């Protein structure tokens, strides 16, 4: 019976795996901000540019730089595209991670 109880605890335990979410801010117009996964950065910025009737191959470079953590490149490319990108640590369910590791 003891093994059943320990097994039950294992099943109900919630995993709080940390994932990186990116906050992307449009610096033109209304300054809208979205939180997206790394795979959604390019599509988001491309959609914003399309609203202005333009496109740029730099959106892929921006997404790659952000996902790689190359913030010097990401900020420089963001300047050309008039967007800001920052990373936010979140749990797998999308909530901000409040663990001590996330605040470091």
Chimera marker file (.cmm) of the C-alpha trace (Angstrom):
<marker_set name="trace">
<marker id="1" x="0.000" y="0.000" z="0.000" r="1" g="1" b="0" radius="0.5"/>
<marker id="2" x="2.871" y="2.373" z="0.662" r="1" g="1" b="0" radius="0.5"/>
<marker id="3" x="4.098" y="2.097" z="-2.895" r="1" g="1" b="0" radius="0.5"/>
<marker id="4" x="0.626" y="3.043" z="-4.155" r="1" g="1" b="0" radius="0.5"/>
<marker id="5" x="0.695" y="6.252" z="-2.110" r="1" g="1" b="0" radius="0.5"/>
<marker id="6" x="4.147" y="7.214" z="-3.315" r="1" g="1" b="0" radius="0.5"/>
<marker id="7" x="3.093" y="6.445" z="-6.890" r="1" g="1" b="0" radius="0.5"/>
<marker id="8" x="0.024" y="8.679" z="-6.482" r="1" g="1" b="0" radius="0.5"/>
<marker id="9" x="2.219" y="11.576" z="-5.327" r="1" g="1" b="0" radius="0.5"/>
<marker id="10" x="4.412" y="11.088" z="-8.370" r="1" g="1" b="0" radius="0.5"/>
<marker id="11" x="1.404" y="11.207" z="-10.709" r="1" g="1" b="0" radius="0.5"/>
<marker id="12" x="-0.092" y="14.373" z="-9.192" r="1" g="1" b="0" radius="0.5"/>
<marker id="13" x="3.188" y="16.254" z="-8.941" r="1" g="1" b="0" radius="0.5"/>
<marker id="14" x="3.206" y="19.199" z="-11.326" r="1" g="1" b="0" radius="0.5"/>
<marker id="15" x="6.272" y="19.781" z="-13.420" r="1" g="1" b="0" radius="0.5"/>
<marker id="16" x="7.302" y="23.431" z="-13.577" r="1" g="1" b="0" radius="0.5"/>
<marker id="17" x="9.709" y="23.299" z="-16.485" r="1" g="1" b="0" radius="0.5"/>
<marker id="18" x="10.996" y="26.774" z="-17.350" r="1" g="1" b="0" radius="0.5"/>
<marker id="19" x="10.722" y="27.977" z="-20.938" r="1" g="1" b="0" radius="0.5"/>
<marker id="20" x="11.783" y="31.215" z="-22.539" r="1" g="1" b="0" radius="0.5"/>
<marker id="21" x="9.067" y="33.549" z="-23.727" r="1" g="1" b="0" radius="0.5"/>
<marker id="22" x="9.986" y="36.665" z="-25.674" r="1" g="1" b="0" radius="0.5"/>
<marker id="23" x="8.355" y="40.040" z="-25.250" r="1" g="1" b="0" radius="0.5"/>
<marker id="24" x="8.246" y="41.872" z="-28.583" r="1" g="1" b="0" radius="0.5"/>
<marker id="25" x="7.312" y="45.555" z="-28.666" r="1" g="1" b="0" radius="0.5"/>
<marker id="26" x="6.418" y="47.537" z="-31.778" r="1" g="1" b="0" radius="0.5"/>
<marker id="27" x="8.094" y="50.921" z="-31.386" r="1" g="1" b="0" radius="0.5"/>
<marker id="28" x="6.102" y="52.453" z="-34.232" r="1" g="1" b="0" radius="0.5"/>
<marker id="29" x="2.525" y="53.583" z="-33.866" r="1" g="1" b="0" radius="0.5"/>
<marker id="30" x="0.762" y="52.423" z="-30.724" r="1" g="1" b="0" radius="0.5"/>
<marker id="31" x="3.688" y="50.573" z="-29.107" r="1" g="1" b="0" radius="0.5"/>
<marker id="32" x="1.830" y="47.260" z="-28.877" r="1" g="1" b="0" radius="0.5"/>
<marker id="33" x="3.531" y="44.444" z="-27.012" r="1" g="1" b="0" radius="0.5"/>
<marker id="34" x="3.089" y="40.678" z="-27.322" r="1" g="1" b="0" radius="0.5"/>
<marker id="35" x="4.634" y="37.678" z="-25.589" r="1" g="1" b="0" radius="0.5"/>
<marker id="36" x="5.556" y="34.876" z="-27.961" r="1" g="1" b="0" radius="0.5"/>
<marker id="37" x="7.725" y="31.781" z="-28.211" r="1" g="1" b="0" radius="0.5"/>
<marker id="38" x="11.039" y="31.986" z="-30.050" r="1" g="1" b="0" radius="0.5"/>
<marker id="39" x="9.451" y="30.363" z="-33.086" r="1" g="1" b="0" radius="0.5"/>
<marker id="40" x="6.857" y="33.150" z="-33.302" r="1" g="1" b="0" radius="0.5"/>
<marker id="41" x="9.147" y="36.199" z="-33.265" r="1" g="1" b="0" radius="0.5"/>
<marker id="42" x="9.704" y="36.348" z="-37.035" r="1" g="1" b="0" radius="0.5"/>
<marker id="43" x="6.025" y="35.788" z="-37.878" r="1" g="1" b="0" radius="0.5"/>
<marker id="44" x="4.938" y="38.490" z="-35.428" r="1" g="1" b="0" radius="0.5"/>
<marker id="45" x="7.365" y="41.117" z="-36.697" r="1" g="1" b="0" radius="0.5"/>
<marker id="46" x="6.651" y="40.151" z="-40.321" r="1" g="1" b="0" radius="0.5"/>
<marker id="47" x="2.922" y="40.662" z="-39.736" r="1" g="1" b="0" radius="0.5"/>
<marker id="48" x="3.567" y="44.100" z="-38.257" r="1" g="1" b="0" radius="0.5"/>
<marker id="49" x="5.734" y="45.045" z="-41.221" r="1" g="1" b="0" radius="0.5"/>
<marker id="50" x="3.080" y="43.755" z="-43.638" r="1" g="1" b="0" radius="0.5"/>
<marker id="51" x="0.577" y="46.141" z="-42.045" r="1" g="1" b="0" radius="0.5"/>
<marker id="52" x="2.936" y="48.919" z="-43.140" r="1" g="1" b="0" radius="0.5"/>
<marker id="53" x="3.207" y="47.467" z="-46.644" r="1" g="1" b="0" radius="0.5"/>
<marker id="54" x="6.798" y="46.303" z="-46.291" r="1" g="1" b="0" radius="0.5"/>
<marker id="55" x="8.882" y="43.241" z="-45.454" r="1" g="1" b="0" radius="0.5"/>
<marker id="56" x="12.458" y="42.527" z="-44.437" r="1" g="1" b="0" radius="0.5"/>
<marker id="57" x="14.788" y="39.526" z="-44.400" r="1" g="1" b="0" radius="0.5"/>
<marker id="58" x="16.112" y="40.891" z="-41.097" r="1" g="1" b="0" radius="0.5"/>
<marker id="59" x="13.159" y="39.437" z="-39.183" r="1" g="1" b="0" radius="0.5"/>
<marker id="60" x="14.684" y="35.949" z="-39.403" r="1" g="1" b="0" radius="0.5"/>
<marker id="61" x="18.046" y="37.327" z="-38.232" r="1" g="1" b="0" radius="0.5"/>
<marker id="62" x="16.282" y="39.024" z="-35.313" r="1" g="1" b="0" radius="0.5"/>
<marker id="63" x="14.572" y="35.793" z="-34.293" r="1" g="1" b="0" radius="0.5"/>
<marker id="64" x="17.782" y="33.768" z="-34.565" r="1" g="1" b="0" radius="0.5"/>
<marker id="65" x="19.761" y="36.302" z="-32.529" r="1" g="1" b="0" radius="0.5"/>
<marker id="66" x="17.121" y="36.393" z="-29.780" r="1" g="1" b="0" radius="0.5"/>
<marker id="67" x="16.835" y="32.595" z="-29.576" r="1" g="1" b="0" radius="0.5"/>
<marker id="68" x="20.643" y="32.307" z="-29.437" r="1" g="1" b="0" radius="0.5"/>
<marker id="69" x="20.840" y="34.943" z="-26.696" r="1" g="1" b="0" radius="0.5"/>
<marker id="70" x="22.944" y="37.264" z="-28.875" r="1" g="1" b="0" radius="0.5"/>
<marker id="71" x="21.402" y="40.421" z="-27.432" r="1" g="1" b="0" radius="0.5"/>
<marker id="72" x="23.901" y="42.779" z="-29.049" r="1" g="1" b="0" radius="0.5"/>
<marker id="73" x="22.803" y="41.580" z="-32.486" r="1" g="1" b="0" radius="0.5"/>
<marker id="74" x="19.122" y="41.360" z="-31.499" r="1" g="1" b="0" radius="0.5"/>
<marker id="75" x="19.084" y="44.959" z="-30.273" r="1" g="1" b="0" radius="0.5"/>
<marker id="76" x="20.953" y="46.224" z="-33.345" r="1" g="1" b="0" radius="0.5"/>
<marker id="77" x="18.582" y="44.429" z="-35.729" r="1" g="1" b="0" radius="0.5"/>
<marker id="78" x="15.617" y="45.558" z="-33.631" r="1" g="1" b="0" radius="0.5"/>
<marker id="79" x="16.727" y="49.159" z="-34.133" r="1" g="1" b="0" radius="0.5"/>
<marker id="80" x="16.452" y="48.712" z="-37.907" r="1" g="1" b="0" radius="0.5"/>
<marker id="81" x="13.027" y="47.085" z="-37.602" r="1" g="1" b="0" radius="0.5"/>
<marker id="82" x="11.737" y="49.488" z="-34.905" r="1" g="1" b="0" radius="0.5"/>
<marker id="83" x="11.027" y="46.702" z="-32.423" r="1" g="1" b="0" radius="0.5"/>
<marker id="84" x="12.346" y="45.709" z="-29.009" r="1" g="1" b="0" radius="0.5"/>
<marker id="85" x="12.810" y="42.071" z="-28.010" r="1" g="1" b="0" radius="0.5"/>
<marker id="86" x="13.468" y="40.871" z="-24.474" r="1" g="1" b="0" radius="0.5"/>
<marker id="87" x="13.422" y="37.401" z="-22.969" r="1" g="1" b="0" radius="0.5"/>
<marker id="88" x="11.210" y="36.396" z="-20.074" r="1" g="1" b="0" radius="0.5"/>
<marker id="89" x="11.549" y="33.160" z="-18.144" r="1" g="1" b="0" radius="0.5"/>
<marker id="90" x="8.195" y="31.423" z="-17.730" r="1" g="1" b="0" radius="0.5"/>
<marker id="91" x="6.922" y="28.042" z="-16.670" r="1" g="1" b="0" radius="0.5"/>
<marker id="92" x="5.632" y="25.591" z="-19.239" r="1" g="1" b="0" radius="0.5"/>
<marker id="93" x="2.070" y="26.735" z="-18.527" r="1" g="1" b="0" radius="0.5"/>
<marker id="94" x="2.989" y="30.306" z="-19.533" r="1" g="1" b="0" radius="0.5"/>
<marker id="95" x="3.029" y="31.838" z="-16.064" r="1" g="1" b="0" radius="0.5"/>
<marker id="96" x="6.023" y="33.977" z="-15.044" r="1" g="1" b="0" radius="0.5"/>
<marker id="97" x="8.580" y="31.880" z="-13.188" r="1" g="1" b="0" radius="0.5"/>
<marker id="98" x="8.917" y="33.152" z="-9.620" r="1" g="1" b="0" radius="0.5"/>
<marker id="99" x="11.621" y="30.709" z="-8.568" r="1" g="1" b="0" radius="0.5"/>
<marker id="100" x="14.871" y="32.140" z="-7.193" r="1" g="1" b="0" radius="0.5"/>
<marker id="101" x="16.689" y="30.842" z="-10.294" r="1" g="1" b="0" radius="0.5"/>
<marker id="102" x="14.425" y="32.916" z="-12.568" r="1" g="1" b="0" radius="0.5"/>
<marker id="103" x="15.036" y="36.092" z="-10.595" r="1" g="1" b="0" radius="0.5"/>
<marker id="104" x="18.826" y="35.837" z="-10.773" r="1" g="1" b="0" radius="0.5"/>
<link id1="1" id2="2" r="1" g="1" b="0" radius="0.2"/>
<link id1="2" id2="3" r="1" g="1" b="0" radius="0.2"/>
<link id1="3" id2="4" r="1" g="1" b="0" radius="0.2"/>
<link id1="4" id2="5" r="1" g="1" b="0" radius="0.2"/>
<link id1="5" id2="6" r="1" g="1" b="0" radius="0.2"/>
<link id1="6" id2="7" r="1" g="1" b="0" radius="0.2"/>
<link id1="7" id2="8" r="1" g="1" b="0" radius="0.2"/>
<link id1="8" id2="9" r="1" g="1" b="0" radius="0.2"/>
<link id1="9" id2="10" r="1" g="1" b="0" radius="0.2"/>
<link id1="10" id2="11" r="1" g="1" b="0" radius="0.2"/>
<link id1="11" id2="12" r="1" g="1" b="0" radius="0.2"/>
<link id1="12" id2="13" r="1" g="1" b="0" radius="0.2"/>
<link id1="13" id2="14" r="1" g="1" b="0" radius="0.2"/>
<link id1="14" id2="15" r="1" g="1" b="0" radius="0.2"/>
<link id1="15" id2="16" r="1" g="1" b="0" radius="0.2"/>
<link id1="16" id2="17" r="1" g="1" b="0" radius="0.2"/>
<link id1="17" id2="18" r="1" g="1" b="0" radius="0.2"/>
<link id1="18" id2="19" r="1" g="1" b="0" radius="0.2"/>
<link id1="19" id2="20" r="1" g="1" b="0" radius="0.2"/>
<link id1="20" id2="21" r="1" g="1" b="0" radius="0.2"/>
<link id1="21" id2="22" r="1" g="1" b="0" radius="0.2"/>
<link id1="22" id2="23" r="1" g="1" b="0" radius="0.2"/>
<link id1="23" id2="24" r="1" g="1" b="0" radius="0.2"/>
<link id1="24" id2="25" r="1" g="1" b="0" radius="0.2"/>
<link id1="25" id2="26" r="1" g="1" b="0" radius="0.2"/>
<link id1="26" id2="27" r="1" g="1" b="0" radius="0.2"/>
<link id1="27" id2="28" r="1" g="1" b="0" radius="0.2"/>
<link id1="28" id2="29" r="1" g="1" b="0" radius="0.2"/>
<link id1="29" id2="30" r="1" g="1" b="0" radius="0.2"/>
<link id1="30" id2="31" r="1" g="1" b="0" radius="0.2"/>
<link id1="31" id2="32" r="1" g="1" b="0" radius="0.2"/>
<link id1="32" id2="33" r="1" g="1" b="0" radius="0.2"/>
<link id1="33" id2="34" r="1" g="1" b="0" radius="0.2"/>
<link id1="34" id2="35" r="1" g="1" b="0" radius="0.2"/>
<link id1="35" id2="36" r="1" g="1" b="0" radius="0.2"/>
<link id1="36" id2="37" r="1" g="1" b="0" radius="0.2"/>
<link id1="37" id2="38" r="1" g="1" b="0" radius="0.2"/>
<link id1="38" id2="39" r="1" g="1" b="0" radius="0.2"/>
<link id1="39" id2="40" r="1" g="1" b="0" radius="0.2"/>
<link id1="40" id2="41" r="1" g="1" b="0" radius="0.2"/>
<link id1="41" id2="42" r="1" g="1" b="0" radius="0.2"/>
<link id1="42" id2="43" r="1" g="1" b="0" radius="0.2"/>
<link id1="43" id2="44" r="1" g="1" b="0" radius="0.2"/>
<link id1="44" id2="45" r="1" g="1" b="0" radius="0.2"/>
<link id1="45" id2="46" r="1" g="1" b="0" radius="0.2"/>
<link id1="46" id2="47" r="1" g="1" b="0" radius="0.2"/>
<link id1="47" id2="48" r="1" g="1" b="0" radius="0.2"/>
<link id1="48" id2="49" r="1" g="1" b="0" radius="0.2"/>
<link id1="49" id2="50" r="1" g="1" b="0" radius="0.2"/>
<link id1="50" id2="51" r="1" g="1" b="0" radius="0.2"/>
<link id1="51" id2="52" r="1" g="1" b="0" radius="0.2"/>
<link id1="52" id2="53" r="1" g="1" b="0" radius="0.2"/>
<link id1="53" id2="54" r="1" g="1" b="0" radius="0.2"/>
<link id1="54" id2="55" r="1" g="1" b="0" radius="0.2"/>
<link id1="55" id2="56" r="1" g="1" b="0" radius="0.2"/>
<link id1="56" id2="57" r="1" g="1" b="0" radius="0.2"/>
<link id1="57" id2="58" r="1" g="1" b="0" radius="0.2"/>
<link id1="58" id2="59" r="1" g="1" b="0" radius="0.2"/>
<link id1="59" id2="60" r="1" g="1" b="0" radius="0.2"/>
<link id1="60" id2="61" r="1" g="1" b="0" radius="0.2"/>
<link id1="61" id2="62" r="1" g="1" b="0" radius="0.2"/>
<link id1="62" id2="63" r="1" g="1" b="0" radius="0.2"/>
<link id1="63" id2="64" r="1" g="1" b="0" radius="0.2"/>
<link id1="64" id2="65" r="1" g="1" b="0" radius="0.2"/>
<link id1="65" id2="66" r="1" g="1" b="0" radius="0.2"/>
<link id1="66" id2="67" r="1" g="1" b="0" radius="0.2"/>
<link id1="67" id2="68" r="1" g="1" b="0" radius="0.2"/>
<link id1="68" id2="69" r="1" g="1" b="0" radius="0.2"/>
<link id1="69" id2="70" r="1" g="1" b="0" radius="0.2"/>
<link id1="70" id2="71" r="1" g="1" b="0" radius="0.2"/>
<link id1="71" id2="72" r="1" g="1" b="0" radius="0.2"/>
<link id1="72" id2="73" r="1" g="1" b="0" radius="0.2"/>
<link id1="73" id2="74" r="1" g="1" b="0" radius="0.2"/>
<link id1="74" id2="75" r="1" g="1" b="0" radius="0.2"/>
<link id1="75" id2="76" r="1" g="1" b="0" radius="0.2"/>
<link id1="76" id2="77" r="1" g="1" b="0" radius="0.2"/>
<link id1="77" id2="78" r="1" g="1" b="0" radius="0.2"/>
<link id1="78" id2="79" r="1" g="1" b="0" radius="0.2"/>
<link id1="79" id2="80" r="1" g="1" b="0" radius="0.2"/>
<link id1="80" id2="81" r="1" g="1" b="0" radius="0.2"/>
<link id1="81" id2="82" r="1" g="1" b="0" radius="0.2"/>
<link id1="82" id2="83" r="1" g="1" b="0" radius="0.2"/>
<link id1="83" id2="84" r="1" g="1" b="0" radius="0.2"/>
<link id1="84" id2="85" r="1" g="1" b="0" radius="0.2"/>
<link id1="85" id2="86" r="1" g="1" b="0" radius="0.2"/>
<link id1="86" id2="87" r="1" g="1" b="0" radius="0.2"/>
<link id1="87" id2="88" r="1" g="1" b="0" radius="0.2"/>
<link id1="88" id2="89" r="1" g="1" b="0" radius="0.2"/>
<link id1="89" id2="90" r="1" g="1" b="0" radius="0.2"/>
<link id1="90" id2="91" r="1" g="1" b="0" radius="0.2"/>
<link id1="91" id2="92" r="1" g="1" b="0" radius="0.2"/>
<link id1="92" id2="93" r="1" g="1" b="0" radius="0.2"/>
<link id1="93" id2="94" r="1" g="1" b="0" radius="0.2"/>
<link id1="94" id2="95" r="1" g="1" b="0" radius="0.2"/>
<link id1="95" id2="96" r="1" g="1" b="0" radius="0.2"/>
<link id1="96" id2="97" r="1" g="1" b="0" radius="0.2"/>
<link id1="97" id2="98" r="1" g="1" b="0" radius="0.2"/>
<link id1="98" id2="99" r="1" g="1" b="0" radius="0.2"/>
<link id1="99" id2="100" r="1" g="1" b="0" radius="0.2"/>
<link id1="100" id2="101" r="1" g="1" b="0" radius="0.2"/>
<link id1="101" id2="102" r="1" g="1" b="0" radius="0.2"/>
<link id1="102" id2="103" r="1" g="1" b="0" radius="0.2"/>
<link id1="103" id2="104" r="1" g="1" b="0" radius="0.2"/>
</marker_set>
